[in-house]
């Protein structure tokens, strides 16, 4: 499928206010919307909406979006058109902050999902709050628009009473206080009326047979003031209808809650890194939050045969990357529904048939391994539910099913080896030694087959692509980083990692990008505004670099860049098959001192390596320190993946 196939073709906008994806496409001289947004959701709800690069919000299933416009002392500012827009995540959470520069400073919007109360209604909702950080008052308009984030939508009726706005699909927009003024009109008249000061007071109500209504609700925003609006999702509790006044957790509580979720999976310590690379320090925190929200939905989409097929690798590869990332980020809370859905597909069809007709057996094994990782009671409900699907999946791989011939090239065969190793360790703890031995036997056979496959030419650099000529698959770039680490090409691995993460902590990528000029920026041209599998793959690649699973213990710093010499490096509570792993690098002249700590999960003491720093060094035990030799100027490294063996065995 080509990047531009099956996409709406839009007339280039002039001075009208359009979604950011449409404005950016027109600015770059094409009509395919430049889809880029971030998911909004909670652990319980999954993804319930999305926010684009200008702070506009669209709830899932809605045919309209909520925008925010700022009336400053010079003019009305529309974030979708403004060059001064910046966006970031807050505190490693899926809270998206969008800032717009106006005379006097910034006005900032924040969007996040919560469990909220609105009258007798209880349910999931999106909060949009706008803060005036300028030194002067501004006017703020919350605008319900007949546009979705990537093109035309529909809005046929609007009515308001006090702070409650009801739209034609039955959804409600709940302001925190009554608006001071309103403007409701059709077409593109609302922006012009605001410019002219042509607004109304009191309740609003209008209908349009053309479904082209637009409604602005204006509130004054003094210096440091914050205005909030609630977008309830679904029916909520019972038959209650959301009404004001409403209440929801504030920003600090939401950010703290996400930090607690990330810590819970690693025994109380939040995964974190400090590296001499721009953007990488906050990568794992943010990815850990977003993948918990969006990962299960992505695997569900991989199962859907009606899904618009993204560019790049197959659903088998996509689902395996997502489930492996959830396992490595110690997210059993998100892995349980994923494992359950994949196991149900296996039970009903005898195979894990995905929407594009590829096989999801490897994804199932990653998900089951994540769910069983903390289990020790063979009679627990979780063990009773998932041990049997694991055994069936292992047998399928042993019989040569579940993997295609080209899965050596895509890395899916190596992914299967890692999944089998994780499942085998869990089965040992649950008193299933025969099934665990079968998993190791299959893993060793697959590892031997994978090691005999030559490197694919398409997987050697940051422009690797599974899409049409001229179109780049960001997911393929992340996969290329993982492949380069496996075969010991540290330079290519780091080039791809930098390409994947540069400027992208807090934002996702489309499934396809195009670069009109050799030294220019990429423009998204895919069908996805946020490719969850791409985020999972670049997260896996970053963890591969820092803490990979060696045959006898954690493999630390599997590649090295000479520009890092002399600079401190730290990693805390990174997940590994041997337990949460932390390490730090300090320098004695040109020689690195490595300090490590592995939270032991039982079995033999781990044997650590750090082949990127010193290929000859070996460390033993759950904690310690060692003085390594100075790293070579060109360090060629390799992660050993030649099969797995049971902890406690020899040879």
Buried (B, 14 or more C-beta within 10 A) or exposed (E): BEBBEEBEEBEEBEEBBBBBBBBBBBBBEBBBBBBBBBBBBBBEBBBBBBBBBBBBBBBBEBBBBBBBBBBBEEEBBBBBBBEEBEBBBBBBBBBBBBBBBBEBBBBBBBBBBBBBBBBEBBBBBBBBBBBBEBEEBBBBBBBBBBBBBBBBBBBBBBBBBBBBBBBBBEBBBBBBEBBEBBBBBBEBBBBBBBEEEEBEEEBBEBEBEEBBBBBBBBBBBEEEBBBBBBBBBBEBEEEBBBBBEBEBBEBEEBBEBBBEBBBBBBEEBBBBBBBBBEBBBBBBBBBBBBBBBBBBBBBBBBBEEEBBBBBBBBBBBBBBBBBBBBBBBBBBBBBBBBBBBBBEBBEEEEBBBBBBEBBBBBBBBBBBBBBBBBBEEEEEEBBEBBBBBBBBBBBBBBEEEBBBEEBBBBBBBBBBBBBBBBBBBBBBBBBBEEBBBBBBBBBBBBBEBBBEBEBBEBBBBBBBBBBBEEBBBBBBBBBBBBBBBBBBBBBBBBBBBBBBBEEBBBBBBBBBBBBEEEEEEBBBBBBBBBBBBBBBBBBBBBBBBBBBBBBBBBBBBBBBBEEBBEEEBBBBBBBBBBBBBBBBBBBEEEBBEBBBBBBBBEBBBBBBBBBBBBBEBEBEBBBEEBEBEBBEEEBBBBBBBEBBBBBEEEE
